[in-house]
Each structure stands twice: as structure tokens, then as C-alpha cells.
Amino acid sequence: MNNFNFLQKYQILQHTIMYDELIMLDIATIGYSKTDSSPFWNLALTDKVLKENEILKIEDILKQHERNSTIYFENNGELNTLKDILKRKGYQKSFEDSWQFWINRQQIDVQHFNLVKKVTNGGDLKIFLKIFNQCYRKNDPQNPYGELGDYLKVAEEVWHKHNQSGRIEYFMVYKNNKPVAVSTLTNYDEIGYISNVGSLSEVRGEGFGKAATLFCIQESIKHGNREHCLATEEGAYPNEFYKRIGFVTRFTAVGYTKILK
């Protein structure tokens, strides 16, 4: 599976979670979110140097959905021409994902695993959402993403939609009977995607965020997934954190967005 094939699978993994709709074209696959207008969830994934009429087609579809046009592709030399074309058409680089994969073949560090609880009912979910929200604050040097905002409602809805099938799983790590860290595992077609990892500021450095992450790896392996991965921003604190606990960056992918004046 090459990197583009992985990104195609990832789009499908997120369908009905973050993407409400996937629009399949010969030139790209467009993902659209009804609830989140950010370029991360309203974009066209491609592996081609697009022609002007093809870019206009993508723009028209996203405009119909009241979204700015974002083109998303692997950051490699073969697509440098696409970058130049997009820049000439008024696009700017809006984000770059560092796709990190678990490659540590050594035994997983199971510290705090006995303190992990899976969210299995509505009561657990309320606790999870409360702690999740407290883990993500503005002006936190370890959190480049800021407050959760509307995403908290999305997290609640998708758990109700997918938890029974096992496609999505939420976990909490406890300290002294109090939840202090959270994580999410999404399973699809041999991919275990880890997200929503966070810990309360007062327990940072005690290994609870690490436990929340590695517990997802353990569960992903149990589910038979072949890839265990997550996406961060190169150079940001989470990126360096995951490198320290056994992840490596396999490739990066960039989003170029046309900002309407």
C-alpha cells in the first residue's frame, strides 16, 4: 500500500465520522463536513498534477457546499508542479500533516494499563467528554490545537453512531480514581487510527498520555490491524512526543486552500 492508497483508506475511515460525504471523482476524492468548516475536513485528495479545468471543478463542488477549496496531496517532489499551479491560482499552504506510524517492535510499555477504562455507556461518555475538553486549552505549549469547540459535539455523536460496531473506541486513564487522560481508536480495513489523545496539565510528565496512546496500539494489534498511526504537525510538541514513544514519520501531506477575498 503506497502513501496515496493509505490516504484514500483514511478518507473512508473518516466517512460518517468527520466526513459526512465523500464525492468520488476521477481526479480526486472530495470530503465534506456539515459541522466543521475547517480545511482539514473539506478538501479534495489527489495524486495528480491537476489541470485548470479540474481545479475549477473541485472549486465549484466545494462552493456548492459553502466551503473554501482545499487541495490535499502527499508532499513529494512529483507534485511540486501542482504547488506552483495552485499558488498562481491564489492558493496558500494552510496545513501539513505529519503521518506517524508505530514501528517499535519491542514490548509495549504497559505502565498504567491497569488504570485504563473503555467508554461503554452514556455515563462514561459524559465523563470522557468532560475530561477531553479539559485536556485541550488555549495557550497550552503542549497543545497546538486550542479549544475543542464544536468538535466536542461531534465526538459525542460519532461515539453513539459507531461504538457498538467497534469502529470507534474511547478510553480514559485514571489516577487515584480520577480520569486524567483520554484517547480514541478508530478501526477500519486493517488501519488503527489514534486521535484525541490528551492529559490534564497537572499530570503531564507522569506517563498517562503515553499510556493512553500505547493502550490504543495494544488494542489495535488485538483487532488485527496492520497499520497503527496518527497525524500531527511536524515540529509541534505532539510530533516530538510520539517520536519518543515509538512512532516515526513515514510521509507528510499538505493542504493548499484558496482563500476567498
Secondary structure by P-SEA (a helix, b strand, c coil): ccaaaaaaaaaaaaccccccbbbbcccbbbbbbccccccccbbbbbcccccaaaaaaaaaaaaaacccbbbbbcccccaaaaaaaaaaaccccccccbbbbbcccccccccccccccccccaaaaaaaaaaaaaaccccccccccccccaaaaaaaaaaaaccccccbbbbbbbccccccccbbbbbcccbbbbccccccccccccaaaaaaaaaaaaaaaaacccccccccccccaaaaaaaaabbbbcbbbbbbbbccc
